[in-house]
Structure formats: structure tokens, C-alpha cells
Amino acid sequence: MAKALLGHIGGTDPRMLAEVRRLQQRVRDLEDQLGRAKAENDALAAAVHSDSFDRELLAAVEQREPALT
């Protein structure tokens, strides 16, 4: 009865298996991308708190033109 409710008659559907594999690979790719983004974010956060970045930011702010009013 459970098989009939799920529309599953016979063996496993190769298309469904291929889709599951594709989705599993996509999840792995996204997890890798998230790891790289977190590492980059940590590096940027560390740079924000460094003195050299503060001096560079202050110099950039002082050099920019005033906004049009």
C-alpha cells in the first residue's frame, strides 16, 4: 500500500536517482562556497580591526569629494 501511495511500483527510478545525486553534489558545492565565503569574511573582519586598514580608510574618506546637495 505504501508503494502505491508514493507512486513507486517496481524498482528505483533512474531519473530520481540521478536527480538525488545532482542535488547532493549541489549541496556539497554550496557548502564549499559557504566555507570560502566565511574564510574571506573572517579575513576582511580581521583587516577592519587592523591599524593599517584604519589609516587607509581614513585617508580614503578624507580624499573623497563632497556629495552634491
C-alpha positions as a Markdown table, in Angstrom:
| # | Residue | x | y | z |
|---|---|---|---|---|
| 1 | Met | 0.0 | 0.0 | 0.0 |
| 2 | Ala | 2.8 | 2.4 | 0.9 |
| 3 | Lys | 4.4 | 1.9 | -2.5 |
| 4 | Ala | 1.1 | 2.7 | -4.3 |
| 5 | Leu | 0.7 | 5.8 | -2.2 |
| 6 | Leu | 4.1 | 7.0 | -3.2 |
| 7 | Gly | 3.6 | 6.1 | -6.9 |
| 8 | His | 6.5 | 3.7 | -6.6 |
| 9 | Ile | 5.9 | 0.5 | -8.5 |
| 10 | Gly | 8.8 | -1.7 | -9.3 |
| 11 | Gly | 12.5 | -0.8 | -8.9 |
| 12 | Thr | 14.1 | 2.6 | -8.2 |
| 13 | Asp | 13.6 | 5.2 | -10.9 |
| 14 | Pro | 16.9 | 6.1 | -12.6 |
| 15 | Arg | 15.8 | 9.7 | -13.2 |
| 16 | Met | 15.1 | 10.1 | -9.5 |
| 17 | Leu | 18.5 | 8.6 | -8.5 |
| 18 | Ala | 20.2 | 11.0 | -11.0 |
| 19 | Glu | 18.3 | 13.9 | -9.5 |
| 20 | Val | 19.3 | 12.9 | -6.0 |
| 21 | Arg | 22.9 | 12.6 | -7.0 |
| 22 | Arg | 22.8 | 16.0 | -8.7 |
| 23 | Leu | 21.2 | 17.6 | -5.7 |
| 24 | Gln | 23.8 | 16.0 | -3.3 |
| 25 | Gln | 26.6 | 17.4 | -5.5 |
| 26 | Arg | 24.9 | 20.9 | -5.5 |
| 27 | Val | 24.7 | 20.8 | -1.7 |
| 28 | Arg | 28.4 | 19.9 | -1.5 |
| 29 | Asp | 29.3 | 22.7 | -3.9 |
| 30 | Leu | 27.3 | 25.2 | -1.9 |
| 31 | Glu | 28.9 | 24.1 | 1.4 |
| 32 | Asp | 32.3 | 24.6 | -0.2 |
| 33 | Gln | 31.3 | 28.0 | -1.4 |
| 34 | Leu | 30.0 | 28.9 | 2.1 |
| 35 | Gly | 33.3 | 27.8 | 3.6 |
| 36 | Arg | 35.2 | 30.0 | 1.2 |
| 37 | Ala | 32.9 | 33.0 | 1.9 |
| 38 | Lys | 33.2 | 32.6 | 5.6 |
| 39 | Ala | 37.0 | 32.5 | 5.3 |
| 40 | Glu | 37.0 | 35.6 | 3.2 |
| 41 | Asn | 34.7 | 37.3 | 5.6 |
| 42 | Asp | 36.9 | 36.4 | 8.5 |
| 43 | Ala | 39.9 | 37.8 | 6.7 |
| 44 | Leu | 38.1 | 41.0 | 5.9 |
| 45 | Ala | 36.9 | 41.4 | 9.5 |
| 46 | Ala | 40.5 | 40.9 | 10.7 |
| 47 | Ala | 41.6 | 43.6 | 8.3 |
| 48 | Val | 39.0 | 46.0 | 9.5 |
| 49 | His | 40.3 | 45.7 | 13.0 |
| 50 | Ser | 44.0 | 46.3 | 12.0 |
| 51 | Asp | 45.6 | 49.7 | 12.3 |
| 52 | Ser | 46.8 | 49.7 | 8.7 |
| 53 | Phe | 43.3 | 49.4 | 7.4 |
| 54 | Asp | 42.0 | 52.2 | 9.7 |
| 55 | Arg | 44.7 | 54.5 | 8.3 |
| 56 | Glu | 43.9 | 53.6 | 4.7 |
| 57 | Leu | 40.2 | 54.1 | 5.3 |
| 58 | Leu | 40.7 | 57.4 | 7.0 |
| 59 | Ala | 42.8 | 58.6 | 4.0 |
| 60 | Ala | 40.2 | 57.4 | 1.5 |
| 61 | Val | 37.5 | 59.3 | 3.4 |
| 62 | Glu | 39.5 | 62.5 | 3.5 |
| 63 | Gln | 40.2 | 62.3 | -0.2 |
| 64 | Arg | 36.6 | 61.8 | -1.5 |
| 65 | Glu | 34.6 | 64.6 | -2.9 |
| 66 | Pro | 31.6 | 66.0 | -1.0 |
| 67 | Ala | 28.2 | 64.8 | -2.1 |
| 68 | Leu | 26.1 | 67.0 | -4.3 |
| 69 | Thr | 23.3 | 68.8 | -2.5 |
